Amino acid sequence: MAGGAIRQLLRRKLQSQSTASPLLASLAHKKDDAGSAGARSLRALALLGAGVSGLLSFATTVASADEAEHGLDSPHYPWPHAGILSSYDHASIRRGHQVYTQVCASCHSMSLISYRDLVGVAYTEEETKAMAAEIEVTDGPNDEGEMFTRPGKLSDRFPQPYANEQAARFANGGAYPPDLSLITKARHNGQNYVFALLTGYRDPPAGVQIREGLHYNPYFPGGAIAMPKMLNDGAVEYEDGTPATEAQMGKDVVSFLTWAAEPEMEERKLMGFKWIFVLSLALLQAAYYRRLKWSVLKSRKLVLDVVN
């Protein structure tokens, strides 16, 4: 009896151990799976963080390279002609033409602008004719087959400061002064960039070296520009007595260059306003006609004869 009881106890203990060991193994396996999943999650988060930091550093590098390539981003200025229904400041255009003539025309051309374009915009016809007559234009050939010079006319373009590109580069140390006829349309941020460039000259910061013959301007691509600072207080004496400060001259010449690039702006805005007004009247008429035609259908009443 005692031997049988002992054998039964041993059998029960072995059975309990055999049933418990798979359970412990499964629990241990689940624990290992959970640990490996946690490790994988941590690795994924680490990779994600490294990727984000890499993208941020890459974006910073690209931004720095873009600033070095295209120059410092110019501010946005409240130009009086920038509004939807705003027009040019024609007094400013006249002063800007004076700044261009006395400061810029010695290096920069405006080959797309004729003297007649100034009539009614900044000068009267008599003033423009007298201005054009001050230049000499090579014309011909005459009846004898020879070229001759004559006073300028309203149909003549603004005079060129150099005969060709090679002469322009030779006179400016290898740099070629661009034509200013469309400069506010040909540069990123247009008139804001031109104004910031003209008034943005300063001493180079520490660690930045500018070679001889160049000047530091952070708004110019690369920071080194061949054109020296041209706008200084009092450089021009305005006809109307306006104080010729650096900012005033920059504003006036940029207004003149903006008009030269878009002389049709005022007419375009006026025509757009007229079209909007006419289309608004057509829209009101169409809405009234629709209401008139559909009012009969929408006001109908349905009567149901439930008796029959």
C-alpha positions in Angstrom: 0.0 0.0 0.0 2.8 2.5 0.9 4.7 1.6 -2.3 1.6 2.2 -4.4 0.9 5.6 -2.8 4.5 6.6 -3.3 4.3 5.6 -7.0 1.1 7.6 -7.5 2.6 10.7 -5.9 5.7 10.4 -8.1 3.5 10.0 -11.2 1.4 13.1 -10.3 4.6 15.2 -9.7 6.0 14.1 -13.1 2.8 14.9 -14.9 2.6 18.4 -13.3 6.2 19.1 -14.3 5.6 17.9 -17.8 2.5 20.1 -18.1 4.2 23.1 -16.5 7.3 23.0 -18.7 5.5 23.8 -22.0 3.7 26.7 -20.3 7.0 28.1 -19.0 8.5 27.7 -22.4 5.7 29.4 -24.1 5.8 32.3 -21.6 9.6 32.6 -22.1 9.1 32.5 -25.9 6.5 35.3 -25.7 8.8 37.3 -23.5 11.6 36.9 -26.0 9.2 37.9 -28.8 8.1 41.0 -26.9 11.7 41.9 -26.2 12.7 41.5 -29.9 9.6 43.6 -30.9 10.6 46.3 -28.5 14.2 46.3 -29.8 12.9 46.5 -33.4 10.7 49.4 -32.5 13.6 51.2 -30.8 15.8 50.6 -33.9 13.0 51.9 -36.2 12.7 55.1 -34.0 16.4 55.5 -34.1 16.5 55.2 -37.9 13.6 57.6 -38.2 15.3 60.2 -35.9 18.5 59.8 -37.9 16.6 60.3 -41.2 14.8 63.4 -39.9 18.0 65.0 -38.6 19.7 64.1 -41.9 16.9 65.8 -43.8 17.0 68.9 -41.6 20.8 69.2 -42.0 20.4 68.7 -45.8 17.7 71.4 -45.9 20.0 73.7 -44.0 22.8 73.0 -46.3 20.6 73.5 -49.4 19.3 76.8 -47.9 22.9 78.0 -47.3 24.0 77.0 -50.8 20.9 78.6 -52.3 21.6 81.9 -50.4 25.2 81.8 -51.6 24.1 81.1 -55.1 21.2 83.5 -55.4 22.0 86.0 -52.8 20.2 87.1 -49.6 16.5 87.1 -50.0 15.4 90.7 -50.5 12.6 92.2 -48.3 9.2 93.1 -49.7 8.6 96.8 -49.9 5.2 98.6 -50.1 5.4 99.9 -53.7 2.6 102.5 -54.4 1.8 100.8 -57.8 1.5 97.3 -56.4 -2.2 97.4 -55.6 -4.9 96.0 -57.8 -6.3 99.4 -58.8 -3.1 101.4 -58.1 -1.2 103.3 -60.8 2.4 104.5 -61.2 3.7 107.5 -59.4 4.6 109.5 -62.5 6.5 112.1 -60.6 8.7 109.3 -59.3 9.1 107.9 -62.8 10.4 111.4 -63.9 12.8 111.5 -61.0 13.9 107.9 -61.7 14.6 108.8 -65.4 16.8 111.6 -64.1 18.7 109.2 -61.8 19.1 106.8 -64.7 20.4 109.5 -67.0 22.9 110.9 -64.5 24.0 107.8 -62.7 23.2 104.6 -64.6 23.3 105.5 -68.3 27.1 105.7 -68.4 27.3 101.9 -68.0 23.8 100.4 -68.5 21.8 100.5 -71.7 18.0 100.5 -72.2 17.8 99.3 -75.8 14.1 98.7 -75.8 13.0 102.2 -74.7 12.4 105.0 -77.2 12.1 108.7 -76.3 8.5 108.7 -77.5 7.7 106.3 -74.7 8.3 109.1 -72.2 5.7 111.4 -73.7 2.6 111.6 -71.4 4.3 109.5 -68.8 7.1 111.6 -67.4 7.5 114.5 -69.8 5.6 116.6 -72.3 6.1 116.1 -76.0 8.2 119.4 -76.2 10.4 118.4 -73.3 11.0 114.9 -74.9 11.8 116.4 -78.3 14.3 118.7 -76.7 15.8 115.9 -74.7 16.1 113.7 -77.8 17.7 116.5 -79.8 20.6 116.6 -77.3 22.0 113.3 -78.6 23.6 112.5 -82.0 22.5 109.5 -83.9 24.4 107.9 -86.8 22.1 107.5 -89.7 22.4 106.8 -93.4 23.5 106.2 -95.9 22.7 109.4 -97.7 22.4 110.0 -101.4 26.2 109.8 -101.7 26.3 106.5 -99.9 27.9 107.9 -96.8 26.8 107.7 -93.1 26.0 110.9 -91.3 25.0 112.1 -87.9 21.8 113.9 -87.0 20.1 115.1 -83.8 17.9 112.6 -82.1 14.2 112.2 -82.7 11.3 110.8 -80.7 11.5 107.5 -82.5 15.1 107.0 -81.6 16.1 104.5 -78.8 18.1 105.5 -75.8 21.8 105.8 -76.7 24.1 102.8 -76.0 27.0 103.5 -73.6 29.3 101.1 -75.5 29.6 100.0 -79.1 29.6 96.3 -78.3 29.9 93.7 -75.5 33.7 93.5 -75.8 34.0 97.2 -75.3 31.7 97.1 -72.3 33.7 94.3 -70.7 37.0 96.0 -71.4 35.8 99.2 -69.7 34.4 97.4 -66.6 37.2 94.9 -65.8 35.6 91.9 -67.5 32.1 92.5 -66.1 29.3 93.1 -68.5 26.6 95.6 -67.3 23.2 94.2 -68.2 20.6 96.0 -70.2 18.0 97.6 -67.8 15.0 97.6 -70.1 13.5 94.4 -68.5 15.6 94.1 -65.4 12.7 94.1 -62.9 11.1 91.2 -64.9 14.4 89.3 -65.5 15.4 89.0 -61.8 13.9 87.0 -59.0 11.7 89.2 -56.8 12.0 91.9 -59.4 11.8 95.5 -58.1 12.4 94.4 -54.5 15.7 92.8 -55.6 16.8 95.8 -57.6 16.1 98.2 -54.7 17.8 95.9 -52.1 20.8 95.6 -54.4 21.2 99.3 -55.0 20.9 100.2 -51.3 22.5 97.0 -49.8 26.2 97.8 -50.1 28.1 97.3 -46.8 31.5 96.2 -45.4 32.1 92.4 -45.7 31.6 90.5 -42.5 34.5 88.9 -40.6 36.0 86.0 -42.5 34.7 87.1 -45.9 37.4 88.3 -48.3 36.5 90.2 -51.4 39.1 90.4 -54.1 40.3 93.7 -55.5 38.0 95.3 -58.0 34.8 93.8 -56.4 32.5 95.1 -53.8 30.5 93.2 -51.1 26.7 93.1 -51.5 24.8 90.3 -49.8 21.9 90.5 -52.2 24.0 89.8 -55.2 24.6 86.1 -56.0 28.0 85.2 -54.4 28.1 88.4 -52.5 30.8 90.0 -54.7 29.7 92.5 -57.4 31.8 94.5 -59.8 29.5 97.6 -59.7 30.5 100.0 -56.9 27.9 101.8 -54.8 26.4 104.4 -57.1 23.6 105.9 -55.0 24.9 108.3 -52.4 23.0 111.1 -50.6 23.0 114.2 -52.8 24.3 112.5 -55.9 21.5 114.0 -58.0 19.7 117.3 -57.7 16.1 116.8 -58.4 14.2 119.3 -60.5 11.2 119.4 -58.2 13.3 119.9 -55.0 12.8 116.4 -53.5 15.6 115.5 -51.2 17.9 113.1 -53.1 18.6 110.6 -50.3 19.9 107.1 -51.1 16.6 105.5 -50.4 14.7 108.1 -52.4 16.9 107.7 -55.5 16.6 103.9 -55.2 12.8 104.1 -55.0 12.6 106.5 -58.0 14.9 104.6 -60.3 13.2 101.3 -59.5 9.8 102.9 -60.3 11.2 104.1 -63.6 12.7 100.6 -64.4 9.4 98.9 -63.4 7.5 101.2 -65.7 10.0 100.5 -68.5 9.4 96.7 -68.0 5.6 97.1 -67.8 4.5 100.3 -69.5 1.0 98.8 -70.2 0.3 98.0 -66.5 -2.1 100.9 -65.9 -4.1 100.2 -69.1 -4.2 96.5 -68.3 -5.5 97.1 -64.8 -8.1 99.6 -66.2 -9.2 97.1 -68.8 -9.5 94.3 -66.3 -11.7 96.5 -64.0 -13.9 97.3 -67.0 -14.3 93.6 -67.9 -15.0 92.6 -64.3 -17.7 95.3 -64.1 -19.3 94.2 -67.4 -19.2 90.5 -66.4 -20.8 91.4 -63.1 -23.7 93.0 -64.9 -24.0 89.9 -67.1 -24.0 87.7 -64.0 -26.8 89.7 -62.4 -28.9 89.5 -65.6 -28.4 85.8 -65.8 -29.4 85.3 -62.2 -32.5 87.4 -62.7 -33.4 85.5 -65.9 -33.0 82.2 -64.2 -35.2 83.2 -61.3 -37.8 84.5 -63.8 -37.9 81.3 -65.7 -37.9 78.9 -62.8 -40.2 80.8 -60.5 -43.3 79.3 -62.3 -42.0 75.8 -61.7 -40.9 76.4 -58.1 -44.1 78.1 -57.1 -46.4 75.2 -58.3 -48.7 73.4 -55.8 -49.7 69.8 -56.1 -53.2 69.0 -55.0 -54.0 65.3 -54.3 -57.6 64.2 -54.8 -57.8 61.6 -52.1 -61.6 61.0 -52.5 -61.4 59.7 -56.1 
